[in-house]
Amino acid sequence: MARSIAAVVFALLLLGATASATATAAAAAPAPTTATPTPPSPSPPAAVATAPKSPAASTGEPTAPRIVGLLPNPVADDDAGEYVYLRLPAGNWSLDDGEDVVTIRQRQPGTVVVTADPGALVDTPDGCVVARGLALSNTGERVVLRRGGANGTVVDAVEYGRAPEGERWARGGDPRWRPVGFDPREPVSLGAANATAFVLPDAPGEAVVPIRAADDRVLLAGYTFASERVADELIAAHERGVSVRVLLEGGPVGGISTRQAELLDALVAAGVEVRVVSGTRARFRYHHAKYAVADDAAVVLTENWKPSGTGGGDSRGWGVTLRSPRVADALADLFRADAGWRDAVPWERYRAGRSFEPVEAATGSYPTRHAPADVRAEHVRLLTAPGNAESAVVATIDDAVARVDVLQPTVDDGSLLASLRRAAERGVRVRLLLSNAWYVAERNAALVADLNRWADAADVPFKARVAEPSGRYGKVHAKGVVADDTALVGSLNWNPTSARENREVVVALEGEAIAGYYRESFEADWRAGGGRWDDLPPAVAVAAVGAVAGAALFVRRRLTFDDSAENDGIDRPGPIG
């Protein structure tokens, strides 16, 4: 019946449809600039301090004097704990902001933290601490480093605008402003690994296999959690003596469901440690990573730990289990870093006094058309965001010479989409398959029409489609890439928030066998779409997809089956699951 309705809508819209596309824009906090300006009239020294010998700086040649970082706006009363971080050769130096001056006698090369509140420092940089400081302005100012005293030669200066609360400025950082407690990681090269590649909803049991077999440790990281089956496996592991820890997002878009709250209560009651990333000191916009470590195995997913995701009740997703101590240890190290900061709050403390919303769980049932496969990953790299995932994905696509296939809920204009355009312009065959979900269908149809129109005009091998599940799954939720013989699997959505503000985890899996597995799944999903909207005029295609999405939304509201609470507002500043 649904197909008949869609066919009627489609036929009517072919007679004449119009559509308009909207665009959104985001503004980022301005980054400080560095300069060597003309020295201003000096102010009288506010304090003079002698930097003690620093163990971290006891060897090595002198380096150029620099303002390395600063924290003007800590999350603290009266900005207690603000600092300026310096790298100094031996000698006499002064630091001023046009009002106050701190003079430093540096005995040997090293790093120095200048602060008026040593006891209030949090996440202190390495280096000796000078217990005097400037009153840094939250709205922006100019900080000047001089050789000698207040009348000395200017050797470095930093001018910054409004300082984001709880973020520090780092010279050479990308981005310059970083949350306190967060340091970007480099990609981690982890060698070869035996792997089980799988897709969802076809193989809902695969994600819990390593948890069920664990006898030492289980570390589970996620965005949302609503799987009773996974909760039961975690409790069973704890009861047989396994160390079990869980880390989730404390403020997902749409809020925490009653189901999730009840399951987390049960985990804590059984003795499992559960923490959620939340609060004004949070290092990430969202903790959106989806992975687990079980002894020497690691599971990396595009899907949430919930019935619609790992339960196989709705979403098309990708997953991989990597049997490698190196991969497991690398993810365990990431987990410890993310769970060990003060923004990772114990669940029992977080949930006190909060209310939660009931959300029905997904109950879809789908055939197993693409079975799991044991394959070899010839080389594995661990990518994370913020920090390196975006640039690594772009580099992987830029290195492709034959073909690139991308499966995403939706994409924003930016460096990732630009890399696909560049690939097509140099002759690489590019295919982009976007989600059919009701909350992005119309937007994706407009994007597909624009991209295909560009590809036709430029005469490049680029094709985009909106997915059509054809009874094989409910909606596309995967975030995957296959570029030649490299597959990328993980939680990274193609938008600036995901790439630059969220905690995301992606594994780059190199090897013909493992890349071939995901390309085969992509190929089947691509063929199932059949390009029903491909040859329509853009306005007609957008309106047609929009009407079908509207009908789907009406049905969804009448018959609730999707438990993806985070998807209830695509225009809201959050991840798409």
KEDRENMI-964379 format. One record per residue (C-alpha): residue number from 1; residue in three letters; x, y, z. Coordinates in steps of 0.2 Angstrom, whole numbers, plus 2048, in hexadecimal, padded with zeros to 3 digits. Layout:
# residues N
NUM_ALA_X_Y_Z
...
END
This chain:
# residues 577
1_MET_800_800_800
2_ALA_80E_80C_804
3_ARG_816_809_7F3
4_SER_805_80D_7EB
5_ILE_804_81D_7F4
6_ALA_815_822_7F0
7_ALA_812_81E_7DE
8_VAL_803_829_7DD
9_VAL_80C_837_7E6
10_PHE_81A_835_7D9
11_ALA_80F_835_7CA
12_LEU_806_845_7D0
13_LEU_816_84E_7D3
14_LEU_81D_84A_7C2
15_LEU_80F_855_7BB
16_GLY_817_864_7C3
17_ALA_821_867_7D4
18_THR_82B_874_7DB
19_ALA_837_874_7EA
20_SER_842_880_7F2
21_ALA_852_87C_7FB
22_THR_857_885_80B
23_ALA_869_887_812
24_THR_870_889_823
25_ALA_880_892_828
26_ALA_88A_890_838
27_ALA_896_89D_83F
28_ALA_8A6_898_849
29_ALA_8AE_8A1_857
30_PRO_8BD_8AB_84F
31_ALA_8CE_8A5_852
32_PRO_8DB_8AF_85A
33_THR_8E9_8B7_84F
34_THR_8FB_8B8_853
35_ALA_906_8C7_84F
36_THR_915_8D1_854
37_PRO_90E_8E2_856
38_THR_916_8F2_85A
39_PRO_918_8F2_86D
40_PRO_90B_8FC_877
41_SER_910_907_885
42_PRO_915_8FB_893
43_SER_90C_8FA_8A4
44_PRO_914_8F8_8B4
45_PRO_918_8E6_8B9
46_ALA_90A_8DD_8C2
47_ALA_915_8CF_8C8
48_VAL_927_8C8_8C6
49_ALA_929_8B5_8C8
50_THR_938_8AA_8C5
51_ALA_934_89A_8BC
52_PRO_93B_88B_8C5
53_LYS_945_87D_8BC
54_SER_938_873_8B2
55_PRO_93B_860_8B0
56_ALA_933_860_89F
57_ALA_93F_86E_899
58_SER_94F_868_8A1
59_THR_957_863_890
60_GLY_956_869_87E
61_GLU_95B_878_874
62_PRO_953_889_877
63_THR_944_88C_86C
64_ALA_93B_89C_866
65_PRO_931_8A5_874
66_ARG_91E_8A2_870
67_ILE_90D_8A4_878
68_VAL_908_892_876
69_GLY_8F6_892_87D
70_LEU_8EB_89B_889
71_LEU_8DA_899_892
72_PRO_8D1_8A9_895
73_ASN_8C0_8A2_89A
74_PRO_8C0_893_8A5
75_VAL_8B0_88B_8AB
76_ALA_8B3_892_8BD
77_ASP_8AD_8A0_8C8
78_ASP_8B7_8B0_8C4
79_ASP_8C0_8A7_8B6
80_ALA_8CB_89E_8C3
81_GLY_8D9_894_8BB
82_GLU_8DB_89E_8AB
83_TYR_8ED_89E_8A4
84_VAL_8F9_8A2_897
85_TYR_905_894_891
86_LEU_916_899_88B
87_ARG_925_891_883
88_LEU_935_89A_888
89_PRO_948_899_886
90_ALA_952_89E_895
91_GLY_952_8B0_899
92_ASN_947_8BE_89F
93_TRP_936_8C0_898
94_SER_926_8CA_89B
95_LEU_914_8C7_897
96_ASP_906_8D4_896
97_ASP_8F5_8D8_890
98_GLY_8F6_8EB_890
99_GLU_8F1_8EC_8A2
100_ASP_8FB_8E0_8AC
101_VAL_90C_8D9_8AA
102_VAL_914_8C9_8B0
103_THR_927_8C8_8B0
104_ILE_930_8B7_8AF
105_ARG_942_8B2_8B2
106_GLN_944_8A2_8A8
107_ARG_953_898_8AE
108_GLN_953_88B_89F
109_PRO_949_887_890
110_GLY_938_881_893
111_THR_925_883_894
112_VAL_91D_88F_8A1
113_VAL_90B_890_8A7
114_VAL_907_8A2_8AD
115_THR_8F7_8A2_8B8
116_ALA_8F1_8AC_8C7
117_ASP_8E8_89C_8CE
118_PRO_8F3_88D_8CE
119_GLY_8E7_883_8D9
120_ALA_8D9_886_8CD
121_LEU_8E2_87F_8BE
122_VAL_8DA_871_8B4
123_ASP_8E2_866_8A7
124_THR_8F2_870_8AA
125_PRO_8FE_870_89B
126_ASP_910_869_89E
127_GLY_91C_876_8A5
128_CYS_920_880_8B5
129_VAL_913_88B_8BC
130_VAL_916_89D_8C0
131_ALA_909_8A2_8CD
132_ARG_905_8B3_8C6
133_GLY_8F9_8B7_8B8
134_LEU_8F0_8C3_8AD
135_ALA_8DE_8C7_8AE
136_LEU_8D9_8C0_89C
137_SER_8CA_8C8_894
138_ASN_8BC_8BC_88F
139_THR_8B7_8C8_881
140_GLY_8C8_8C8_879
141_GLU_8D9_8D2_87B
142_ARG_8EB_8D2_876
143_VAL_8F8_8C8_880
144_VAL_90A_8CD_87C
145_LEU_91A_8C4_881
146_ARG_92A_8CF_882
147_ARG_93D_8CB_884
148_GLY_943_8D3_894
149_GLY_938_8DE_89E
150_ALA_928_8E8_89B
151_ASN_932_8F3_88F
152_GLY_93A_8E5_885
153_THR_938_8DF_873
154_VAL_928_8D7_86E
155_VAL_92C_8C5_869
156_ASP_91A_8BE_867
157_ALA_908_8C4_869
158_VAL_8F7_8BC_869
159_GLU_8E7_8C5_865
160_TYR_8D7_8BB_868
161_GLY_8C4_8BF_867
162_ARG_8B6_8B9_873
163_ALA_8BD_8AA_87C
164_PRO_8B1_89B_87C
165_GLU_8AD_895_88E
166_GLY_8B8_886_894
167_GLU_8C3_886_884
168_ARG_8D5_88A_882
169_TRP_8DE_892_873
170_ALA_8EC_888_86C
171_ARG_8F9_88E_860
172_GLY_8F9_884_850
173_GLY_8E9_87B_855
174_ASP_8DB_876_849
175_PRO_8D0_87D_84F
176_ARG_8D9_88A_85A
177_TRP_8CC_889_868
178_ARG_8CB_878_871
179_PRO_8C1_872_880
180_VAL_8CC_871_890
181_GLY_8D0_85E_892
182_PHE_8D0_85A_880
183_ASP_8DF_857_875
184_PRO_8DE_852_863
185_ARG_8E5_841_85F
186_GLU_8EF_83C_850
187_PRO_8E9_82D_845
188_VAL_8EF_81D_84D
189_SER_8F6_810_841
190_LEU_8F2_7FF_848
191_GLY_8F8_7F2_83C
192_ALA_8EE_7E3_835
193_ALA_8E0_7DB_83D
194_ASN_8D4_7CC_83B
195_ALA_8C2_7D4_839
196_THR_8B0_7CF_838
197_ALA_8A7_7DC_82D
198_PHE_894_7DD_82E
199_VAL_886_7E8_82A
200_LEU_876_7EC_833
201_PRO_867_7E8_834
202_ASP_86D_7D8_82C
203_ALA_879_7D2_83A
204_PRO_872_7D9_84B
205_GLY_87B_7CC_855
206_GLU_88D_7D0_850
207_ALA_88F_7E0_85B
208_VAL_88D_7D6_86B
209_VAL_897_7C6_867
210_PRO_8A8_7CD_86E
211_ILE_89F_7D3_87E
212_ARG_897_7C2_880
213_ALA_8A9_7BA_87F
214_ALA_8B2_7C7_88A
215_ASP_8BA_7C1_89A
216_ASP_8C5_7D0_89F
217_ARG_8BE_7E1_899
218_VAL_8B0_7E9_890
219_LEU_8B0_7FC_88C
220_LEU_8A0_802_882
221_ALA_89F_813_87B
222_GLY_890_81A_873
223_TYR_884_829_86F
224_THR_874_821_875
225_PHE_871_810_87D
226_ALA_860_808_87D
227_SER_863_7F5_87A
228_GLU_85D_7E9_887
229_ARG_867_7DB_87F
230_VAL_877_7E5_880
231_ALA_874_7EA_892
232_ASP_871_7D7_897
233_GLU_882_7D3_88F
234_LEU_88B_7E0_898
235_ILE_883_7DB_8A9
236_ALA_887_7C9_8A5
237_ALA_899_7CE_8A1
238_HIS_89A_7D7_8B2
239_GLU_893_7C9_8BB
240_ARG_8A1_7BD_8B5
241_GLY_8AE_7C9_8BB
242_VAL_8B1_7D4_8AB
243_SER_8B5_7E6_8AE
244_VAL_8A7_7EF_8A5
245_ARG_8A6_802_8A2
246_VAL_89A_80C_897
247_LEU_89C_81E_891
248_LEU_88D_827_888
249_GLU_887_838_883
250_GLY_87E_841_891
251_GLY_874_84D_886
252_PRO_86F_845_875
253_VAL_864_84E_869
254_GLY_852_84A_86F
255_GLY_858_846_880
256_ILE_85A_835_889
257_SER_84C_829_888
258_THR_843_821_897
259_ARG_849_810_88F
260_GLN_85B_815_890
261_ALA_85A_81C_8A1
262_GLU_852_80C_8A7
263_LEU_860_801_89F
264_LEU_86E_80C_8A6
265_ASP_866_80B_8B7
266_ALA_866_7F8_8B6
267_LEU_879_7F8_8B0
268_VAL_87E_803_8BF
269_ALA_873_7F9_8CB
270_ALA_87D_7E9_8C5
271_GLY_88D_7F2_8C8
272_VAL_892_7F8_8B7
273_GLU_89B_809_8B6
274_VAL_890_814_8AB
275_ARG_896_826_8A7
276_VAL_88E_834_89C
277_VAL_897_842_894
278_SER_88E_852_899
279_GLY_88F_863_8A0
280_THR_897_874_89D
281_ARG_8A8_86C_89E
282_ALA_8A5_860_890
283_ARG_8B3_85E_884
284_PHE_8A7_859_875
285_ARG_897_85F_86E
286_TYR_891_84D_86E
287_HIS_899_83D_873
288_HIS_894_835_863
289_ALA_8A0_826_861
290_LYS_89A_814_860
291_TYR_8A6_806_865
292_ALA_8AA_7F9_871
293_VAL_8BA_7F0_878
294_ALA_8B8_7DF_87E
295_ASP_8C9_7D7_883
296_ASP_8D3_7D7_873
297_ALA_8C5_7DB_867
298_ALA_8BE_7EB_862
299_VAL_8AD_7EF_85A
300_VAL_8AB_7FF_850
301_LEU_899_804_84A
302_THR_890_811_841
303_GLU_880_80D_84B
304_ASN_87A_810_85D
305_TRP_878_803_86A
306_LYS_865_802_869
307_PRO_858_7F8_860
308_SER_858_802_850
309_GLY_86B_801_84F
310_THR_874_7F2_855
311_GLY_864_7E9_859
312_GLY_860_7E9_846
313_GLY_84F_7F1_848
314_ASP_851_7FE_83B
315_SER_861_806_835
316_ARG_86D_802_827
317_GLY_87E_802_830
318_TRP_88F_7FC_82F
319_GLY_89A_7F3_83C
320_VAL_8AA_7EA_83E
321_THR_8B2_7E0_84C
322_LEU_8C5_7E0_84C
323_ARG_8CE_7D3_855
324_SER_8DE_7DC_859
325_PRO_8E6_7E0_86A
326_ARG_8EE_7F0_862
327_VAL_8DD_7F6_85C
328_ALA_8D4_7F1_86C
329_ASP_8E2_7FA_877
330_ALA_8E1_80A_86C
331_LEU_8CE_80B_86E
332_ALA_8D0_807_881
333_ASP_8DC_815_883
334_LEU_8D0_821_87A
335_PHE_8C2_81B_886
336_ARG_8CC_81E_895
337_ALA_8D0_830_88F
338_ASP_8BE_834_88B
339_ALA_8B7_82C_89B
340_GLY_8C4_832_8A7
341_TRP_8C1_845_8A6
342_ARG_8B5_84F_8B1
343_ASP_8A8_850_8A3
344_ALA_8A5_83E_8A4
345_VAL_898_83D_8B2
346_PRO_892_82E_8BB
347_TRP_881_829_8B5
348_GLU_879_828_8C6
349_ARG_87F_83A_8CA
350_TYR_879_840_8B9
351_ARG_868_839_8B9
352_ALA_863_840_8CA
353_GLY_854_84B_8C8
354_ARG_852_849_8B6
355_SER_843_843_8AC
356_PHE_844_839_89C
357_GLU_838_836_88D
358_PRO_830_826_888
359_VAL_835_821_876
360_GLU_82F_811_86E
361_ALA_83D_805_868
362_ALA_83F_800_856
363_THR_838_7EF_852
364_GLY_83B_7EC_83F
365_SER_840_7DC_838
366_TYR_84C_7DA_829
367_PRO_854_7CC_81F
368_THR_866_7C7_820
369_ARG_86B_7CB_80E
370_HIS_87D_7D0_812
371_ALA_885_7C3_81F
372_PRO_894_7C8_82A
373_ALA_8A5_7C3_822
374_ASP_8B5_7BF_82B
375_VAL_8C2_7C9_821
376_ARG_8D4_7D0_823
377_ALA_8D7_7E2_825
378_GLU_8E9_7E4_81F
379_HIS_8EB_7F5_828
380_VAL_8E0_7FD_835
381_ARG_8E1_810_83A
382_LEU_8D7_817_849
383_LEU_8D0_829_845
384_THR_8C7_834_851
385_ALA_8BE_845_851
386_PRO_8C1_852_856
387_GLY_8D2_852_84F
388_ASN_8D7_847_841
389_ALA_8C8_83D_83A
390_GLU_8C2_84B_82E
391_SER_8D3_84E_826
392_ALA_8D6_83B_825
393_VAL_8C6_837_81C
394_VAL_8C9_845_810
395_ALA_8DB_83E_80D
396_THR_8D4_82D_80A
397_ILE_8C8_834_7FC
398_ASP_8D6_83F_7F5
399_ASP_8E1_82F_7F3
400_ALA_8D4_825_7EA
401_VAL_8D7_821_7D8
402_ALA_8C9_816_7D2
403_ARG_8B9_818_7DC
404_VAL_8B1_81F_7EC
405_ASP_8A0_819_7F4
406_VAL_899_823_802
407_LEU_88A_81F_80D
408_GLN_884_82D_819
409_PRO_874_833_821
410_THR_877_844_819
411_VAL_886_84F_815
412_ASP_88A_861_817
413_ASP_893_86C_80B
414_GLY_8A6_86C_811
415_SER_8B6_863_810
416_LEU_8AF_852_80F
417_LEU_8A3_855_801
418_ALA_8B0_85F_7F8
419_SER_8BC_850_7F8
420_LEU_8AF_846_7EF
421_ARG_8AD_854_7E2
422_ARG_8C0_854_7DF
423_ALA_8C1_841_7DE
424_ALA_8B3_842_7D0
425_GLU_8BD_850_7C7
426_ARG_8CC_845_7C6
427_GLY_8C2_837_7BE
428_VAL_8BE_82C_7CE
429_ARG_8AD_824_7CE
430_VAL_8A4_82B_7DC
431_ARG_893_826_7E3
432_LEU_88A_82E_7F2
433_LEU_87B_825_7FA
434_LEU_871_82F_806
435_SER_864_82B_813
436_ASN_852_829_80F
437_ALA_84D_82D_821
438_TRP_83E_839_823
439_TYR_848_846_82C
440_VAL_854_848_81E
441_ALA_84C_841_80E
442_GLU_847_852_807
443_ARG_857_85A_80B
444_ASN_861_84C_803
445_ALA_856_84C_7F3
446_ALA_85B_85E_7F1
447_LEU_86D_85A_7F4
448_VAL_86D_84B_7E8
449_ALA_865_856_7DA
450_ASP_872_864_7DC
451_LEU_880_857_7DC
452_ASN_87A_84E_7CD
453_ARG_877_85E_7C4
454_TRP_889_863_7C8
455_ALA_890_853_7C2
456_ASP_886_853_7B2
457_ALA_88C_865_7AE
458_ALA_89E_861_7B3
459_ASP_89E_850_7AA
460_VAL_8A5_847_7B8
461_PRO_8A2_835_7BF
462_PHE_898_83A_7CE
463_LYS_887_833_7D3
464_ALA_87C_836_7E2
465_ARG_86C_82E_7E8
466_VAL_860_82D_7F6
467_ALA_85F_81B_7FC
468_GLU_84F_811_7FA
469_PRO_84F_802_807
470_SER_844_7F7_7FD
471_GLY_840_7ED_80D
472_ARG_852_7EA_811
473_TYR_854_7F6_81F
474_GLY_84A_805_826
475_LYS_856_814_823
476_VAL_868_818_81F
477_HIS_871_81C_82F
478_ALA_883_816_82A
479_LYS_892_821_829
480_GLY_89D_818_81D
481_VAL_8A9_81A_80F
482_VAL_8B2_80E_803
483_ALA_8C0_816_7F9
484_ASP_8C9_80A_7EE
485_ASP_8CF_7FC_7FA
486_THR_8CC_806_80A
487_ALA_8BC_806_814
488_LEU_8B8_813_822
489_VAL_8AC_80E_82F
490_GLY_8A6_818_83E
491_SER_89B_825_846
492_LEU_8A1_835_83B
493_ASN_893_83E_833
494_TRP_897_84A_825
495_ASN_894_85A_82E
496_PRO_89F_867_837
497_THR_898_863_848
498_SER_89C_850_847
499_ALA_8AD_853_83F
500_ARG_8B3_861_84A
501_GLU_8A9_861_85B
502_ASN_8A3_84F_85E
503_ARG_8AD_840_865
504_GLU_8AC_835_856
505_VAL_8B6_824_852
506_VAL_8BA_81E_841
507_VAL_8C4_80F_83B
508_ALA_8CD_80F_82A
509_LEU_8CE_7FD_824
510_GLU_8DA_7FA_816
511_GLY_8D9_7EA_80C
512_GLU_8D0_7E4_7FC
513_ALA_8C6_7D7_806
514_ILE_8BF_7E2_813
515_ALA_8BC_7F1_808
516_GLY_8B3_7E5_7FC
517_TYR_8A7_7DF_809
518_TYR_8A0_7F1_80C
519_ARG_8A1_7F5_7FA
520_GLU_896_7E6_7F6
521_SER_889_7EB_803
522_PHE_88A_7FD_7FC
523_GLU_887_7F6_7EB
524_ALA_877_7ED_7F0
525_ASP_870_7FC_7F9
526_TRP_874_807_7EA
527_ARG_86C_7FB_7DD
528_ALA_85D_7FA_7E9
529_GLY_85A_80D_7E6
530_GLY_859_80B_7D4
531_GLY_85B_81D_7D1
532_ARG_848_820_7D1
533_TRP_84A_833_7D3
534_ASP_85B_834_7CA
535_ASP_854_83A_7B9
536_LEU_847_846_7BF
537_PRO_849_859_7BE
538_PRO_850_85E_7CF
539_ALA_841_868_7D5
540_VAL_835_859_7D1
541_ALA_841_84D_7D9
542_VAL_842_857_7E9
543_ALA_82F_85A_7EA
544_ALA_82C_847_7E7
545_VAL_838_841_7F4
546_GLY_831_84F_800
547_ALA_81F_849_7FD
548_VAL_824_836_800
549_ALA_82E_83C_810
550_GLY_81F_845_816
551_ALA_814_836_814
552_ALA_821_82C_81D
553_LEU_821_839_82B
554_PHE_80E_838_82D
555_VAL_80F_825_82E
556_ARG_81D_826_83A
557_ARG_813_831_846
558_ARG_804_826_845
559_LEU_80F_816_848
560_THR_81E_819_852
561_PHE_82C_80D_84E
562_ASP_83C_816_84F
563_ASP_846_818_85F
564_SER_852_825_858
565_ALA_84D_833_863
566_GLU_85D_83D_85D
567_ASN_855_83F_84C
568_ASP_846_849_851
569_GLY_84D_859_84B
570_ILE_859_859_83C
571_ASP_85C_86C_83D
572_ARG_861_86C_84F
573_PRO_874_86C_852
574_GLY_877_85A_855
575_PRO_87C_84A_84E
576_ILE_871_840_842
577_GLY_872_831_84E
END
